[in-house]
Amino acid sequence: MSIKDKYREDNTHQDHVDDAMKNEKIIKALGILNMDWKTEWGGGFIHDDITYNLRPTDFILFDPRIPHRAADITVDRKRIALDFTMKAQ
């Protein structure tokens, strides 16, 4: 779970490239939990240089080994997100 706001710049990163899951087929799910989050407030999801604007309670599935980050937030609100990794079949 993560809580981000305009005062916390996110870093572009990759997950599971150097750990025990590096050879597993995996996907990651990420969702915005704020029921009132507005797209114009920023805080979308950048994956492989493409920005995805998630609506409240949307989830996106992605490859966590490809560089990704949260887009900048432009308002003084907290964006709450949940993400978790799953083995793919």
N, C-alpha and C positions, 0 to 999 in steps of 0.2 A: 504494500500500500504506500502511496506517496502523496504528500501534500506540497503543492508548489504555488508560488505567487510571483508577482513581478519583481520581487527582490531576490529571487533565486534563479540564476541563469543555469539552464541544464547543459550538460556536456554531451557531445556526440560520442557514442560508445557502442560496443558490441558485447553481447552476453555469451557465456559458455564457450569461449574460444580456447581457453587454457585450463579447463576444469575436467572433471570426470565425464561430463556430458558432451565433450567436444566431438566424439565420433557417433553420437546418437542422432537419430532423426527426430528433431524437436520443432515445436512451434510455440509461440507465446501469444497469450491473449491479454489485451489491455482495454480497459473500459473507464469512462468518466462516470463518477458516481453522483456528482452534483445534479440535482433535478432541475436547477434553474440556470445552468451554465449556458452562456450565449457565445456563439461562434465569433462575434466581433471582439470578444474579450481575449482572443488568442488561446494559447494552451493546447493547440492541436497536436498532432503526432507527425513527426518527420521521419520517414523511412526511405532509405535509398534516394535521398534528395527530393522526395515527393511529400507534400504536406497534406495530411488527412484531417479535416475538421470533424471531430466527433461530436455528435449531439448528446445531450444528457442520456445516460444509460446505454449508449452505443458501445459495442465492443468490436475490436479489430483483431484479426489473427495475422501474425507476421513471423518472418524468420528472424530470430533475435541475433543471429550472427552477422547480419547486414547492419551497417552503421545506422543508428537511430537516436532520436532525442525528442524531448517535449519542445514544442514551439514556444516562443516567448509569450508571456502573459502581460497584458497591457493595463490591467485594472488592479485595484487594491482588494482583491478577493482571493480566497484560497481555492485552488482546484484540487479535488480529491480524486485519485485514480487508483485502480486496482490492477495489478498484472500478475500473471503466473505462467510458468512454463509447463508444457505437457509433451509427452512422447508422441510422435506422429506414427501412424501406421502406414 
